[in-house]
Amino acid sequence: MANDGPLVSIILPTYNRATMLPQVIDSVTSQTYANWELVIWNDGSQDGTEEVIDSYHDSRIRHYGGPNRGMSYALNRGTGLARGSYIAFLDDDDRWTERKLSHQMDFLLDAPQSDLIFGNFRNIDLASGRDTTGFEQLSEAMANLEIEGAGGSCFRVVGGFLHRALRAFVWVV
């Protein structure tokens, strides 16, 4: 495992996902990039989530919580508790491949001018069994991004990320 490199703070907000949480946490503890901390914010779960988190005995895992106040609150609290030079977000129903952080940190260290990186993902709909590439689902928004090659299978978004990515969505207030 790679222990060198900057500390990455992984922010994991969770709410009533006790049955899924072991796979999520295990996907972090199996990372080949080992210089990470996992900051879990338990947003008022009442389904045994706390017991699942307590079953892990890894000093890199820290958890906090409070009454249910929603995802934005949980993300903000978790981010505020982060100690790392980099922040990664992980949803409580997602799993990472074991080299996810290694790939992203290699890219970031080679391209320190990057403000944000993200990778493709697989979406497996448990109800229908449909397995799709995540960018297929976001194709309209992704089509608005101006990208350039950054070596290997990596690409860099050049300019106007938020404007370009959000241009495809209609907001109703």
FILO-562407 format. One line per field, with one value per residue: residue number from 0; x, z, y of N, C-alpha, C, O in turn. Coordinates in steps of 0.02 Angstrom, whole numbers, padded with zeros to 5 digits, m for minus. Layout:
<lumtis>
roza: (NUM, ...)
nu: (X, ...)
nw: (Z, ...)
nv: (Y, ...)
cau: (X, ...)
caw: (Z, ...)
cav: (Y, ...)
cu: (X, ...)
cw: (Z, ...)
cv: (Y, ...)
ou: (X, ...)
ow: (Z, ...)
ov: (Y, ...)
</lumtis>
This chain:
<lumtis>
roza: (0, 1, 2, 3, 4, 5, 6, 7, 8, 9, 10, 11, 12, 13, 14, 15, 16, 17, 18, 19, 20, 21, 22, 23, 24, 25, 26, 27, 28, 29, 30, 31, 32, 33, 34, 35, 36, 37, 38, 39, 40, 41, 42, 43, 44, 45, 46, 47, 48, 49, 50, 51, 52, 53, 54, 55, 56, 57, 58, 59, 60, 61, 62, 63, 64, 65, 66, 67, 68, 69, 70, 71, 72, 73, 74, 75, 76, 77, 78, 79, 80, 81, 82, 83, 84, 85, 86, 87, 88, 89, 90, 91, 92, 93, 94, 95, 96, 97, 98, 99, 100, 101, 102, 103, 104, 105, 106, 107, 108, 109, 110, 111, 112, 113, 114, 115, 116, 117, 118, 119, 120, 121, 122, 123, 124, 125, 126, 127, 128, 129, 130, 131, 132, 133, 134, 135, 136, 137, 138, 139, 140, 141, 142, 143, 144, 145, 146, 147, 148, 149, 150, 151, 152, 153, 154, 155, 156, 157, 158, 159, 160, 161, 162, 163, 164, 165, 166, 167, 168, 169, 170, 171, 172)
nu: (00042, 00021, 00092, 00142, 00127, 00001, m00121, m00284, m00445, m00590, m00756, m00899, m01061, m01200, m01359, m01468, m01419, m01371, m01366, m01297, m01180, m01062, m01003, m00973, m00881, m00783, m00738, m00662, m00565, m00492, m00417, m00278, m00203, m00150, m00145, m00257, m00403, m00556, m00699, m00843, m01008, m01141, m01301, m01412, m01459, m01563, m01555, m01460, m01342, m01241, m01186, m01132, m01030, m00953, m00899, m00784, m00611, m00504, m00384, m00388, m00517, m00641, m00785, m00936, m01085, m01259, m01426, m01545, m01520, m01507, m01428, m01343, m01306, m01240, m01132, m01065, m01031, m00947, m00845, m00795, m00730, m00625, m00452, m00363, m00262, m00329, m00497, m00617, m00773, m00894, m01036, m01161, m01211, m01125, m00980, m00804, m00678, m00528, m00414, m00451, m00423, m00283, m00268, m00329, m00251, m00124, m00148, m00182, m00062, 00022, m00036, m00050, m00117, m00250, m00415, m00523, m00566, m00644, m00714, m00774, m00916, m01002, m01171, m01278, m01433, m01526, m01658, m01701, m01595, m01518, m01366, m01265, m01151, m01103, m01085, m01163, m01290, m01281, m01264, m01312, m01276, m01138, m01101, m01093, m00973, m00811, m00671, m00501, m00370, m00274, m00175, m00153, m00300, m00360, m00443, m00456, m00558, m00585, m00607, m00755, m00828, m00939, m01040, m01052, m01082, m01202, m01286, m01368, m01472, m01636, m01699, m01823, m01914)
nw: (00000, m00036, 00062, 00059, 00010, 00008, 00141, 00121, 00150, 00173, 00155, 00224, 00232, 00319, 00332, 00405, 00341, 00379, 00331, 00211, 00238, 00284, 00163, 00100, 00187, 00191, 00061, 00068, 00165, 00095, 00003, m00107, m00097, 00048, 00134, 00205, 00285, 00355, 00374, 00453, 00457, 00552, 00522, 00617, 00616, 00645, 00639, 00677, 00625, 00697, 00774, 00674, 00625, 00742, 00746, 00674, 00688, 00655, 00656, 00567, 00542, 00588, 00677, 00690, 00742, 00746, 00771, 00639, 00502, 00370, 00208, 00158, 00275, 00342, 00254, 00260, 00397, 00406, 00315, 00381, 00485, 00429, 00405, 00304, 00156, 00040, m00015, m00026, m00078, m00026, m00051, 00050, m00010, m00103, m00177, m00187, m00309, m00278, m00315, m00332, m00258, m00273, m00414, m00432, m00348, m00404, m00525, m00478, m00414, m00521, m00592, m00520, m00534, m00547, m00494, m00466, m00480, m00557, m00580, m00695, m00667, m00616, m00620, m00534, m00538, m00415, m00410, m00543, m00599, m00695, m00766, m00790, m00866, m00776, m00839, m00950, m00903, m00871, m00989, m01060, m00980, m00973, m01105, m01119, m01066, m01091, m01134, m01121, m01168, m01041, m01027, m01032, m00984, m00936, m00924, m00936, m00877, m00953, m00909, m00858, m00785, m00688, m00746, m00874, m00841, m00770, m00857, m00930, m00849, m00787, m00674, m00554, m00453)
nv: (m00060, 00111, 00230, 00353, 00525, 00656, 00680, 00619, 00667, 00581, 00607, 00547, 00553, 00485, 00404, 00300, 00178, 00054, m00078, m00067, m00002, m00078, m00128, m00009, 00055, m00045, m00035, 00078, 00048, m00045, 00022, 00052, 00165, 00226, 00335, 00407, 00475, 00430, 00516, 00503, 00557, 00529, 00552, 00557, 00424, 00280, 00144, 00051, 00094, 00160, 00054, m00025, 00061, 00072, m00055, m00055, m00046, 00047, 00166, 00269, 00298, 00405, 00453, 00547, 00631, 00680, 00745, 00710, 00812, 00826, 00801, 00908, 00976, 00872, 00846, 00970, 00974, 00860, 00897, 01007, 00946, 00883, 00842, 00829, 00867, 00855, 00829, 00702, 00641, 00525, 00432, 00351, 00237, 00193, 00114, 00102, 00062, m00029, 00044, 00174, 00296, 00297, 00312, 00438, 00520, 00506, 00572, 00701, 00740, 00746, 00847, 00978, 01098, 01072, 01092, 01014, 00845, 00705, 00543, 00418, 00311, 00162, 00122, 00025, m00028, m00090, m00131, m00152, m00217, m00162, m00113, 00018, 00135, 00274, 00401, 00387, 00409, 00541, 00605, 00719, 00830, 00805, 00820, 00955, 00992, 01056, 00972, 00913, 00801, 00722, 00633, 00458, 00378, 00490, 00647, 00824, 00952, 01103, 01261, 01348, 01250, 01234, 01313, 01253, 01119, 01130, 01192, 01107, 01074, 01109, 01220, 01222, 01325)
cau: (00000, 00057, 00082, 00168, 00079, m00040, m00179, m00348, m00503, m00648, m00815, m00953, m01122, m01243, m01424, m01506, m01391, m01332, m01355, m01251, m01120, m01001, m00972, m00947, m00821, m00733, m00708, m00612, m00509, m00453, m00383, m00206, m00176, m00166, m00142, m00324, m00444, m00627, m00739, m00913, m01058, m01204, m01353, m01472, m01483, m01595, m01561, m01400, m01284, m01188, m01155, m01090, m00970, m00914, m00867, m00721, m00557, m00451, m00373, m00400, m00589, m00670, m00856, m00971, m01156, m01308, m01494, m01552, m01527, m01502, m01364, m01300, m01280, m01192, m01073, m01031, m01000, m00892, m00792, m00766, m00689, m00571, m00383, m00322, m00248, m00378, m00562, m00654, m00840, m00918, m01105, m01169, m01233, m01075, m00919, m00747, m00630, m00471, m00363, m00484, m00384, m00217, m00273, m00343, m00195, m00072, m00166, m00177, 00007, 00052, m00070, m00070, m00160, m00319, m00457, m00574, m00564, m00695, m00707, m00835, m00942, m01052, m01232, m01314, m01501, m01541, m01727, m01708, m01535, m01485, m01297, m01246, m01097, m01132, m01086, m01219, m01347, m01269, m01236, m01329, m01233, m01069, m01090, m01081, m00907, m00755, m00618, m00440, m00334, m00225, m00131, m00187, m00373, m00382, m00461, m00459, m00610, m00552, m00649, m00828, m00856, m01006, m01087, m01062, m01114, m01269, m01325, m01415, m01526, m01685, m01713, m01891, m01916)
caw: (00000, m00039, 00123, 00048, m00021, 00054, 00174, 00089, 00196, 00139, 00193, 00215, 00270, 00316, 00366, 00402, 00290, 00415, 00291, 00155, 00262, 00285, 00097, 00086, 00228, 00168, m00002, 00087, 00200, 00048, m00046, m00113, m00070, 00118, 00175, 00205, 00345, 00339, 00421, 00446, 00494, 00560, 00523, 00656, 00599, 00698, 00613, 00693, 00591, 00747, 00792, 00617, 00626, 00801, 00737, 00640, 00733, 00613, 00683, 00514, 00539, 00642, 00664, 00729, 00723, 00779, 00745, 00566, 00477, 00298, 00174, 00155, 00342, 00356, 00213, 00288, 00460, 00391, 00284, 00433, 00529, 00389, 00418, 00245, 00105, m00013, 00008, m00070, m00053, m00037, m00029, 00091, m00050, m00155, m00161, m00228, m00328, m00231, m00338, m00346, m00230, m00305, m00480, m00427, m00318, m00455, m00571, m00443, m00401, m00586, m00618, m00459, m00549, m00550, m00436, m00456, m00526, m00544, m00624, m00716, m00617, m00637, m00581, m00536, m00510, m00382, m00425, m00612, m00619, m00749, m00751, m00840, m00851, m00749, m00885, m00996, m00870, m00868, m01055, m01081, m00942, m00991, m01172, m01112, m01040, m01137, m01104, m01160, m01143, m00989, m01022, m01016, m00992, m00898, m00960, m00895, m00895, m00961, m00905, m00853, m00763, m00659, m00796, m00926, m00814, m00747, m00911, m00955, m00801, m00778, m00603, m00539, m00384)
cav: (00000, 00175, 00270, 00420, 00570, 00696, 00650, 00630, 00661, 00554, 00627, 00499, 00565, 00426, 00405, 00237, 00133, 00003, m00139, m00054, 00031, m00118, m00130, 00058, 00065, m00093, m00011, 00128, 00016, m00086, 00065, 00044, 00228, 00216, 00396, 00435, 00471, 00426, 00555, 00483, 00596, 00493, 00604, 00538, 00357, 00242, 00075, 00012, 00123, 00174, m00009, m00045, 00104, 00054, m00120, m00045, m00025, 00075, 00234, 00318, 00309, 00446, 00465, 00598, 00631, 00722, 00732, 00714, 00880, 00823, 00788, 00967, 00987, 00818, 00858, 01028, 00955, 00815, 00935, 01049, 00903, 00853, 00863, 00816, 00918, 00844, 00805, 00657, 00629, 00456, 00422, 00291, 00180, 00184, 00078, 00120, 00010, m00025, 00091, 00238, 00352, 00296, 00342, 00509, 00556, 00508, 00625, 00766, 00757, 00763, 00907, 01013, 01155, 01048, 01110, 00963, 00788, 00655, 00486, 00385, 00265, 00114, 00125, m00039, m00020, m00153, m00150, m00176, m00255, m00126, m00093, 00067, 00180, 00335, 00457, 00377, 00440, 00613, 00623, 00787, 00876, 00793, 00846, 01027, 01004, 01060, 00933, 00898, 00743, 00736, 00575, 00395, 00382, 00548, 00707, 00885, 01000, 01168, 01320, 01351, 01186, 01237, 01339, 01203, 01059, 01145, 01221, 01058, 01063, 01162, 01227, 01245, 01349)
cu: (00043, 00041, 00107, 00115, 00036, m00099, m00242, m00403, m00563, m00709, m00872, m01012, m01166, m01307, m01460, m01483, m01350, m01318, m01305, m01182, m01057, m00966, m00941, m00881, m00766, m00700, m00657, m00553, m00467, m00417, m00308, m00170, m00198, m00166, m00208, m00352, m00516, m00666, m00812, m00957, m01123, m01259, m01418, m01500, m01512, m01602, m01501, m01337, m01226, m01151, m01110, m01025, m00924, m00877, m00800, m00670, m00496, m00443, m00384, m00475, m00611, m00744, m00887, m01045, m01198, m01377, m01497, m01566, m01516, m01431, m01317, m01267, m01225, m01127, m01032, m00997, m00939, m00832, m00757, m00720, m00629, m00503, m00339, m00311, m00297, m00441, m00591, m00721, m00862, m00988, m01112, m01201, m01185, m01017, m00866, m00708, m00567, m00417, m00391, m00441, m00314, m00218, m00283, m00284, m00136, m00086, m00157, m00105, 00045, 00022, m00096, m00113, m00234, m00356, m00505, m00562, m00621, m00686, m00775, m00857, m00991, m01112, m01269, m01380, m01522, m01612, m01733, m01651, m01497, m01417, m01275, m01184, m01128, m01136, m01140, m01281, m01341, m01248, m01253, m01285, m01160, m01053, m01074, m01011, m00856, m00696, m00558, m00407, m00282, m00179, m00169, m00261, m00402, m00396, m00466, m00516, m00577, m00605, m00724, m00861, m00927, m01057, m01103, m01100, m01187, m01314, m01379, m01476, m01572, m01703, m01783, m01892, m01987)
cw: (00000, 00023, 00114, 00013, 00030, 00083, 00135, 00141, 00155, 00183, 00174, 00259, 00265, 00356, 00352, 00345, 00321, 00373, 00235, 00179, 00265, 00217, 00079, 00123, 00206, 00103, 00011, 00119, 00154, m00005, m00047, m00093, 00003, 00161, 00171, 00276, 00321, 00393, 00407, 00488, 00493, 00572, 00555, 00639, 00659, 00679, 00629, 00658, 00639, 00766, 00735, 00617, 00683, 00793, 00701, 00689, 00693, 00635, 00630, 00507, 00600, 00626, 00715, 00709, 00764, 00752, 00669, 00544, 00402, 00271, 00174, 00222, 00357, 00317, 00241, 00354, 00449, 00362, 00335, 00481, 00494, 00406, 00356, 00200, 00048, 00018, m00046, m00038, m00072, m00009, 00007, 00055, m00107, m00130, m00211, m00249, m00287, m00252, m00352, m00321, m00261, m00373, m00475, m00397, m00366, m00503, m00539, m00432, m00465, m00615, m00560, m00472, m00551, m00485, m00417, m00505, m00507, m00594, m00644, m00662, m00650, m00591, m00589, m00500, m00481, m00398, m00494, m00634, m00675, m00726, m00807, m00817, m00830, m00797, m00938, m00968, m00871, m00935, m01075, m01045, m00963, m01060, m01171, m01087, m01096, m01104, m01151, m01128, m01092, m00977, m01001, m01031, m00953, m00944, m00912, m00922, m00898, m00962, m00899, m00829, m00738, m00710, m00848, m00900, m00795, m00801, m00936, m00909, m00797, m00704, m00594, m00466, m00362)
cv: (00062, 00215, 00341, 00462, 00605, 00658, 00669, 00618, 00638, 00570, 00581, 00517, 00503, 00435, 00340, 00190, 00077, m00058, m00128, m00030, m00014, m00121, m00063, 00068, 00017, m00070, 00044, 00094, m00027, m00044, 00051, 00108, 00230, 00278, 00434, 00434, 00469, 00462, 00539, 00528, 00556, 00544, 00580, 00470, 00321, 00169, 00031, 00037, 00133, 00110, m00034, m00004, 00084, m00013, m00114, m00017, m00005, 00148, 00288, 00334, 00347, 00456, 00511, 00593, 00677, 00705, 00742, 00785, 00883, 00818, 00849, 00980, 00935, 00827, 00917, 01011, 00910, 00852, 00979, 01010, 00872, 00884, 00860, 00875, 00913, 00815, 00759, 00644, 00558, 00451, 00355, 00232, 00166, 00142, 00099, 00059, 00022, 00025, 00160, 00297, 00354, 00329, 00418, 00548, 00559, 00566, 00693, 00787, 00774, 00827, 00949, 01074, 01136, 01066, 01054, 00906, 00742, 00599, 00459, 00337, 00217, 00122, 00060, m00028, m00086, m00177, m00182, m00221, m00221, m00100, m00046, 00105, 00246, 00393, 00449, 00412, 00516, 00641, 00694, 00838, 00867, 00821, 00921, 01043, 01008, 01026, 00929, 00838, 00763, 00676, 00513, 00401, 00441, 00607, 00765, 00928, 01068, 01223, 01308, 01288, 01192, 01262, 01286, 01142, 01071, 01172, 01173, 01049, 01123, 01163, 01255, 01264, 01357)
ou: (00096, m00016, 00096, 00064, 00035, m00124, m00253, m00405, m00584, m00712, m00891, m01013, m01169, m01308, m01479, m01524, m01300, m01265, m01272, m01132, m01003, m00905, m00888, m00831, m00707, m00641, m00612, m00496, m00410, m00390, m00277, m00111, m00257, m00187, m00214, m00329, m00534, m00665, m00840, m00944, m01155, m01263, m01471, m01560, m01491, m01649, m01492, m01285, m01169, m01089, m01056, m00971, m00863, m00830, m00763, m00684, m00443, m00491, m00390, m00494, m00601, m00762, m00869, m01063, m01174, m01385, m01456, m01616, m01517, m01382, m01258, m01208, m01172, m01073, m00971, m00940, m00887, m00775, m00696, m00676, m00588, m00498, m00283, m00345, m00307, m00439, m00589, m00726, m00850, m01000, m01072, m01216, m01203, m01006, m00880, m00705, m00555, m00378, m00357, m00425, m00288, m00175, m00250, m00270, m00100, m00040, m00127, m00088, 00093, 00053, m00156, m00143, m00277, m00330, m00525, m00548, m00644, m00653, m00826, m00819, m01017, m01105, m01289, m01382, m01536, m01624, m01767, m01657, m01449, m01411, m01266, m01168, m01174, m01186, m01162, m01320, m01392, m01218, m01210, m01259, m01124, m00997, m01045, m00991, m00858, m00673, m00564, m00415, m00249, m00149, m00212, m00282, m00462, m00365, m00480, m00521, m00544, m00641, m00752, m00917, m00972, m01111, m01161, m01145, m01229, m01375, m01431, m01525, m01550, m01720, m01800, m01874, m02000)
ow: (00032, 00035, 00156, m00011, 00089, 00054, 00118, 00173, 00108, 00240, 00116, 00318, 00212, 00407, 00296, 00306, 00293, 00378, 00214, 00144, 00249, 00214, 00047, 00093, 00203, 00092, m00030, 00103, 00171, m00052, 00005, m00073, 00017, 00219, 00137, 00320, 00273, 00451, 00355, 00548, 00441, 00625, 00525, 00648, 00716, 00700, 00598, 00662, 00623, 00773, 00748, 00611, 00675, 00829, 00697, 00726, 00698, 00632, 00647, 00470, 00657, 00568, 00774, 00665, 00811, 00713, 00641, 00563, 00372, 00307, 00189, 00226, 00382, 00345, 00246, 00365, 00479, 00381, 00333, 00513, 00525, 00420, 00357, 00204, 00011, 00070, m00105, 00023, m00128, 00050, m00005, 00086, m00155, m00070, m00269, m00212, m00264, m00210, m00381, m00360, m00274, m00388, m00510, m00419, m00368, m00520, m00568, m00440, m00464, m00658, m00550, m00425, m00556, m00430, m00359, m00564, m00450, m00646, m00613, m00615, m00704, m00530, m00645, m00439, m00518, m00399, m00502, m00683, m00701, m00673, m00864, m00758, m00863, m00797, m00967, m01005, m00872, m00939, m01106, m01076, m00970, m01072, m01219, m01087, m01143, m01051, m01211, m01069, m01099, m00924, m00957, m01083, m00939, m00997, m00852, m00982, m00850, m01011, m00931, m00850, m00763, m00715, m00865, m00934, m00804, m00792, m00961, m00930, m00803, m00675, m00623, m00422, m00305)
ov: (00065, 00233, 00384, 00436, 00586, 00609, 00727, 00566, 00673, 00549, 00576, 00499, 00471, 00470, 00325, 00167, 00056, m00088, m00176, m00038, 00010, m00116, m00061, 00088, 00037, m00083, 00055, 00109, m00044, m00072, 00040, 00105, 00236, 00275, 00485, 00398, 00502, 00441, 00558, 00538, 00549, 00574, 00582, 00458, 00331, 00135, m00021, 00005, 00118, 00111, m00060, m00033, 00081, m00027, m00163, 00030, m00035, 00187, 00347, 00380, 00325, 00467, 00513, 00554, 00709, 00658, 00778, 00816, 00937, 00830, 00842, 00994, 00952, 00818, 00912, 01032, 00920, 00839, 00987, 01039, 00840, 00943, 00886, 00926, 00962, 00783, 00776, 00636, 00536, 00465, 00309, 00181, 00132, 00136, 00114, 00009, 00078, 00046, 00202, 00342, 00409, 00371, 00456, 00604, 00609, 00604, 00739, 00845, 00813, 00859, 00955, 01101, 01180, 01056, 01048, 00918, 00740, 00608, 00475, 00323, 00229, 00129, 00041, m00020, m00134, m00237, m00232, m00258, m00250, m00070, m00067, 00108, 00271, 00430, 00499, 00442, 00551, 00694, 00727, 00884, 00917, 00843, 00947, 01101, 00969, 01048, 00939, 00825, 00815, 00669, 00516, 00425, 00443, 00615, 00755, 00940, 01089, 01231, 01263, 01272, 01158, 01233, 01275, 01117, 01027, 01175, 01195, 01019, 01180, 01111, 01307, 01225, 01376)
</lumtis>
